[in-house]
Structure formats: structure tokens, C-alpha cells
Amino acid sequence: MKDLKRLFRYMGPYRRDMFLGMLLVVVESAFEMVIPILMSNIIDEGVAQADVGRILQIGLEMAACAVLALITGLLYARYAARASYGFGARIRQAEYARVQAYAFGNLDHFETSSLITRMTTDVTVVQNAINGGFRPLVRGPSMLVLGVLLSFYMSPRLAVVFFVCAPILGLVLFLVVRRIAPMYTRLQQAMDHLNTVVQECLTAIRAVKAFVRGKYEEEKFRDVNTELMNVSLSTFRTAVLNLPAFQLTMYAAMVMILWFGGQMILHGSLTVGRLTSFLSYVLQVMNSLMMISNVFLLMTRSLASAHRIAEVLDEEVELTSPKDALREIPDGGIVFENVSFKYHPDAAEYALAGINLTIRPGQTVGILGGTGSAKSTLVQLIPRLYDATEGRVLVGGQDVRRYDLTALRDAVGIVLQKNVLFSGTVRDNLKWGNPDADDETLWAACRAACADEFLERMPGGLDADLGQGGVNVSGGQKQRLCIARTLLKQPKILIFDDSVSAVDTATEAKIRKALADLTGVTKIIIAQRVTSVMGTDMIVVLEDGRIHAVGTHSQLLASDPIYQEIYHSQMKGGGSHAGAADHR
């Protein structure tokens, strides 16, 4: 319940709708509970005495109560829908905003598919619990109390039946809820597994087709789909047990009331009209108990979903801006002071260890190293995508932890190793770098990144549609668009994380020349090709998360065996295979 209370804080302006809906349900219940009394009067005062006028009068009163109950019910439906769907929208918005604030370390705690389920299916479960459960949650207790009181008013002796039947129904409900509560958690986890397989398959659909693994993926999907089906069957097989228990109790109560009520009529201590209205109250009370049991089942499922949602909202963000944060980054100077880093506190080894490195403002630095040497990890510490575990990273002479995160990341432009474009036009994607850029500025950035060469041939130019994830352009074209987008930021520090691996050497040379013309910008180039870093002011060679050597191309070529090995292996044959063709 703590998690549900936590979520109800997001009801916000919809609290008014919820309370109005609650009031309308109580009023509707009151109108409905008056009808059996009027029915008793029709039988005892109208039918028994053959008084047609009295029958018509009470009939009109019953019709008025029914119409008023209908109107209040319709009004309730309107307010309840507004409250539940508004509440769901606010929770989804809060979850999405929280995820946007997460650091990479926070995102490592959740699978992508699980986050999607928590923002969609789990929110829908909580939303439906309010929309479908709010009315019986209020109506059930209201009708239970009113029904029991009025049944005692009609016949205290017959009302004793409730004290026999209600505990039996309550015990069955308790046993069902206790058994089913953990099942709903497993149900949502099974949904996570299904979403994971679907997401992975759709993301890697080209690889699946290239390796002809369609049947294998179908079998994986069949397994998780069967898991979801079996968990759902087991869960709802238990959930429906309350229905036969309710029916058995209700019909047993009716049989006992008819038996004892018939005996009382024969002895003249009860009228037919009173027995008829009493049976109506029995049905009302039993229905209210059934409503309450259904609400308990809805609440049990919503509690599991509410807990999963609360985990997202309560996740403590690992990286935040400090109080009195610095918002101005003086220059692009970078200093690593005794920096060590590991992705998890319990990790046995450091991904980076003992890094000491100084990069002056405006310098161009190349970083080389084998796969797994932590090249990308090193540069991710600069814009605080992660924090150093030990030591300090300084930018502009200040510890990066002293800067406002937004200001720091605005000052650092990074072209990721995995190029990401979004659905929309070329213009939409480029304006991520500068929302206010005009066409002339956009084309200038494209020329610097050599993206103008293919954009001029595309129908629509800057307004050409890239498709989902940029499927309408090749790998090399994606890289060039990502470079152009980053250049539009006009940052003080530019980081290229192996971001020209899919372009040919001639195009790469043009991009390097355009970058060399940028003054006052610190440039860090992570590359696999020696040709990409030969002309830099300084080359850093990483090995197993440690700095192996630092120097210029000529210095390293003369003294460092690792650099010599990389150079000779790549330049063998005159550099004929130093680059890759730009292809789809």
C-alpha cells in the first residue's frame, strides 16, 4: 500500500474529480437502496389492498430514484475516467522524466524492455484499478453498510444470516488474495521477458536475416510467449476462485432466508412485501461483498505494478549537479589526476587505473588501443556520463563534479561509437546540435562533415526523411550526419569515438582537414586507424585500462613497440587497407 500512496501524490489536479466521483457513487447507492423499501410498500400497501393509485404513486417514486441513480452513475463515469486517465498520464510523464535524469549507472540497473513495460503495462494496470475499481471500492462498502442497516430495519431476525455468510466469504477472499499476490509480480516479469525478446529481435532484424536465424528467434519467442501464457493461466485460474465461492455463499444465504422467511410469513410475523424487499437487500449486500472482493484482486495486481513503478521513481540518480554549481566552462583544457574507475563498486578490477594525463586547451589528441583497453570509458568521464571512482577529472581548471551537468555537457560535443539518428528529417536531427540554426549554418556544418556530398543528391535535401533510426542512409552517411550535428553545438571540447570508421580514407582526410581549421576547440580522436591520429599534437596509447605511452607520431614510432606494431600492421602495403569503403 505504501507504493500506491506514493503514486497518489501524482493525482495532482485530478483529486477534485476523484472526490466528486466518490460523492456521486454514494448518492447513486443511496437512491438504489431506497427502491426495495418502495417495492415493499407497493406489495403491502398497493397490491395487497388493490389500491391502484397508491401503486402508481410509489411506481413513479421508484422511477424517479432509478433515473436519479442513472444520472449520478453517468456523472461518476465521466469524473472517474478523467481522474484515472489523467493520473496515468502524469505517472508516465514522471517516469519518463526520471529516466531522462538517470546516469548511465542508473540505466544499468534496468533492462530497456522492463522500463518500457513499467511505463506502459504497469501504468495501465494501476490506471484500470482506479477506473474499474474506484466505483466498487466506494459503492461496495456504502451498499454493504446501508444494506445491513436497512435489512435490520426490515427484519432483525433474518439479518442474522449475514453474520454467518459474510465471514465465510471473507475467509475465502483472504486465502485467494494471499496466494495470488506473488503471482502478479511473476506475471509482470514474464511480460518483461517477452518484451526483451521482441525488442532484441526487431533491433537486430538485419543480423537475424543475414545469419538466417529466423527459426531460432521464433523458438525463443515461443518459449517466452508460453511462459507468459502459463503464468497468466495459473494467475487467473486462482483469481476466479472467488466467483464460485461468492455464488455458493449467496445462494445458500437466499435458501436460508426463504426458508426462515417463509416460516415467519406462515406465523404472521413477516409480510410478503417485507420478505421481497429483504431479498433485494440480500442481493445488494452480497453484490457489494463481491465488488469488494473484485477490488481486492484489482488492488493486489495494482500493488505489484505500483511497486515496479515506484522502483523507477525512487531510483536515486547517481550523477546530479552540486549546489552553487559552476555554469561557465573557461576553456577546453582537460586534466586526469590519478583517475581510476570501475563500473560497479563490487567489481574485482578497475576498467581504468592510475590515469594521469594533461590536455591543453585547443590541442588535438589521438587515443589508440586494442579492443577493451577502455578508450571509450576514458572520454566518458569528461562530460560526467560516469564519475571517476578515484582521483579527479578537471575541465577548464575545475573538477567536473563542480559544474552544472547541463552546462558541462553543452560544452562537450561527443560523436558516439554507435551512431544514433532519430525518426524525422535531416533538419530535425541536425537541430539537436543547435535548435536555432538556420539553413546556412546547417549546410556549413554538413560541408565540414562532408555530409553535403550525399544530401545534395537526396530528394528534399535537409528535409529528406531519414526513417526510423536513420534506416534511409548508410553507415558512413550516419556517421557524417552525427559529426555535423555535434559541430553545430560549437563546443569547447570535441570527442570523436571511432566515429569515422565507416567512411573511406579520402572522406576521412577531408573531415580531418575541416576539424583542423577549428580553432580554440580541444579535439580528442579515438580511432582504430593510425592514419586518423598521425597528425595530432599528442597520441595516447592505452593498454588494459592504463596509459602505456604518450607522445607524437614520430616519438612513438621511434620508441614504443606497441605503436610500432599497430603502425606497421596497418600501413603494410602502402596503407591500401587503412580505410573502409563507405557502403550500405
Order of alpha helices (4+ residues) and beta strands (2+ residues): alpha-alpha-alpha-alpha-alpha-alpha-alpha-alpha-alpha-alpha-alpha-beta-beta-beta-alpha-beta-beta-alpha-beta-alpha-alpha-alpha-alpha-beta-alpha-beta-beta-beta-alpha-alpha
